[in-house]
Amino acid sequence: MAMSPMMQEYCKTKEQYKDCILFYRLGDFYEMFFDDALLVTRELEITLTGKDCGLGCKDRNPRNHTGCCCS
């Protein structure tokens, strides 16, 4: 399956920062994908309900959240 340009960029960045959880800004959302999303949902005990293994917080500043709203 072909990846969108955004996901290609995400994967490129993730390759450089393998030991970090990436919060990637998409419009009004900050998103995590794949293993990062799974790790955060497990550690914060929240439910992953997004499609394509993504988790997002709608906020201009994700530091305002102790947990996330799933998208």
trRosetta pair geometry for C-beta under 8 A, 3 or more apart (Angstrom, degrees):
i j d omega theta_ij theta_ji phi_ij phi_ji
3 7 4.1 -120 -175 91 108 119
3 8 5.0 140 104 -58 120 76
3 11 7.0 -5 170 -6 170 137
4 7 4.8 91 52 10 79 100
4 8 7.0 -136 95 -7 41 86
5 8 5.5 -52 -147 34 34 116
5 9 6.4 34 154 -18 65 104
6 9 5.8 -56 -154 36 31 111
6 10 6.4 35 148 -22 65 105
6 26 7.1 62 -169 -105 148 110
7 10 5.2 -46 -143 35 38 117
7 11 6.3 38 156 -19 67 103
7 33 7.6 171 -127 -154 91 175
8 11 5.9 -55 -149 37 29 109
8 12 6.3 32 151 -21 63 107
9 12 5.5 -53 -147 35 32 115
9 13 6.3 30 155 -16 65 106
10 13 5.9 -60 -151 39 28 108
10 14 6.1 28 153 -20 66 109
10 22 7.0 151 -158 115 86 151
10 24 5.5 -21 -111 -94 107 163
10 33 6.3 47 159 30 148 143
11 14 5.5 -51 -140 38 32 114
11 15 6.4 42 155 -28 62 100
12 15 5.8 -49 -155 26 29 115
12 16 7.2 23 149 -13 59 104
13 16 5.8 -61 -160 36 37 110
13 17 6.4 -12 158 21 72 109
13 22 6.3 110 114 -122 116 149
13 24 7.7 137 69 -96 148 113
14 17 6.3 -80 -138 62 31 79
14 18 6.8 71 162 -92 67 52
14 22 5.7 -96 -89 -12 84 145
14 34 8.0 37 -135 52 167 134
14 36 7.8 -123 -121 -29 121 127
15 18 6.8 3 -154 -63 26 91
17 20 4.1 -32 162 34 110 121
17 22 6.4 116 86 -70 127 102
21 32 6.3 -13 178 -126 96 130
21 36 4.6 133 -144 -145 78 106
21 39 6.7 -130 -100 81 118 130
21 40 6.4 109 -155 -60 145 108
22 32 6.5 145 81 -123 63 75
22 33 7.7 -22 76 31 109 84
22 36 5.8 -93 39 -82 72 169
23 30 4.6 9 175 174 104 116
23 31 7.3 138 -162 61 54 29
23 32 6.1 -40 -101 -67 56 88
23 62 5.6 -123 -174 37 152 169
24 30 6.9 144 66 -162 32 61
24 31 5.1 -39 66 66 88 84
24 32 7.2 138 14 -87 86 37
24 33 7.2 -11 21 -7 132 105
25 29 7.3 155 -153 90 51 48
25 30 5.5 -32 -93 -101 63 70
25 31 7.6 146 -102 16 14 78
26 29 5.1 -17 68 70 87 98
26 30 7.7 147 22 -104 71 20
26 31 5.3 10 10 -2 119 125
26 56 7.4 -67 49 -120 114 133
28 58 5.5 27 127 -150 102 86
28 59 7.7 102 168 5 81 11
28 60 7.4 -51 -149 -71 74 64
29 56 4.2 3 -175 -176 125 129
29 57 6.7 145 -155 71 72 38
29 58 5.3 -43 -94 -92 78 64
29 71 6.4 -25 -133 -15 147 164
30 56 6.4 155 77 -152 42 73
30 57 5.1 -11 56 56 96 92
30 59 7.0 -39 7 57 109 80
30 62 4.3 -59 44 -63 160 130
31 54 5.4 -11 -168 -171 115 111
31 55 6.8 146 -155 76 63 43
31 56 4.3 -28 -96 -93 77 96
31 71 7.5 -75 -104 52 98 129
32 36 4.3 -124 -174 117 108 112
32 37 4.4 158 109 -75 96 72
32 40 5.7 78 78 8 165 146
32 54 6.9 157 80 -155 46 60
32 55 4.9 -12 57 59 96 96
32 56 7.5 -177 19 -77 63 48
33 36 6.2 47 59 50 42 108
33 37 5.6 -10 -135 -23 12 118
33 52 7.3 -27 -138 128 104 93
33 53 6.0 79 -167 107 66 88
33 54 5.0 -21 -101 -100 76 80
33 55 7.8 -171 -76 21 34 69
34 37 6.3 115 46 20 23 100
34 38 7.2 -50 146 -3 37 104
34 53 5.2 64 -88 121 38 133
35 38 5.5 -56 -145 40 36 113
35 39 6.1 39 157 -22 69 105
36 39 5.8 -55 -147 36 28 111
36 40 6.3 24 158 -15 64 108
37 40 6.0 -57 -145 39 29 108
37 41 6.3 27 158 -17 65 108
37 48 6.1 95 151 -122 105 125
37 50 7.3 -92 -160 53 147 126
37 53 5.5 156 62 164 139 73
37 54 5.7 -146 -81 -135 156 22
37 55 4.0 154 -139 0 100 106
38 41 6.0 -56 -145 37 28 108
38 42 6.3 26 157 -17 63 109
38 48 6.9 -23 -99 -58 55 156
38 53 6.9 -26 -46 -159 95 107
39 42 5.9 -61 -150 38 28 109
39 43 6.1 16 160 -11 67 113
40 43 6.0 -59 -137 43 29 104
40 44 5.8 3 171 5 67 116
40 46 7.7 -22 132 46 81 112
40 55 6.1 -152 78 74 128 157
40 68 7.2 30 146 8 131 134
41 44 6.6 -65 -131 53 21 92
41 45 7.8 64 168 -112 52 6
41 46 5.3 -102 -137 73 68 76
41 47 6.7 38 -157 -151 117 8
41 48 4.4 -48 -88 -49 163 98
41 55 6.2 -165 -56 -82 102 150
42 45 7.5 12 180 -74 26 46
44 66 8.0 160 -140 142 118 65
44 67 5.2 147 174 -119 131 85
44 68 7.3 85 96 11 164 87
46 55 7.9 107 97 -147 122 134
46 67 5.4 139 -63 -166 137 114
46 68 6.4 166 89 52 169 78
46 70 6.7 179 149 -51 114 108
47 70 6.2 -67 90 -33 73 157
48 53 7.3 2 176 -138 138 53
48 55 5.9 -78 -122 -78 86 108
48 70 6.3 169 -137 -130 30 131
49 70 4.3 96 36 130 97 141
49 71 7.7 169 82 69 89 9
50 53 7.3 35 91 155 99 6
50 54 4.3 -91 126 77 142 73
50 55 5.6 -163 10 -83 135 41
50 56 6.5 104 -85 4 147 90
50 70 5.6 -141 -35 -180 86 87
50 71 5.0 36 -96 85 112 56
51 54 6.8 1 74 32 47 102
54 71 7.0 -42 113 78 102 93
55 68 5.9 85 160 100 106 149
55 70 5.9 -58 -137 -122 79 74
55 71 7.2 124 -159 33 31 77
56 68 6.9 180 109 174 21 125
56 69 7.3 -30 97 84 66 75
56 70 7.3 88 44 -157 63 31
56 71 3.9 -20 49 20 114 128
57 62 5.1 108 75 -123 140 93
57 65 5.2 -104 -143 -17 147 163
57 68 4.2 -99 -72 -137 98 94
57 69 5.9 109 -123 33 57 77
58 69 6.0 -37 17 60 90 131
58 71 7.3 108 -42 -67 97 127
59 62 5.8 137 73 -85 115 46
59 64 5.4 -140 -180 50 152 124
59 65 6.4 180 12 -35 155 110
61 64 5.1 90 92 -20 94 103
62 65 5.7 -49 -171 26 61 113
62 68 7.8 -6 -151 -101 102 102
65 68 5.6 65 158 -85 152 57
65 69 8.0 -115 -121 -9 139 74
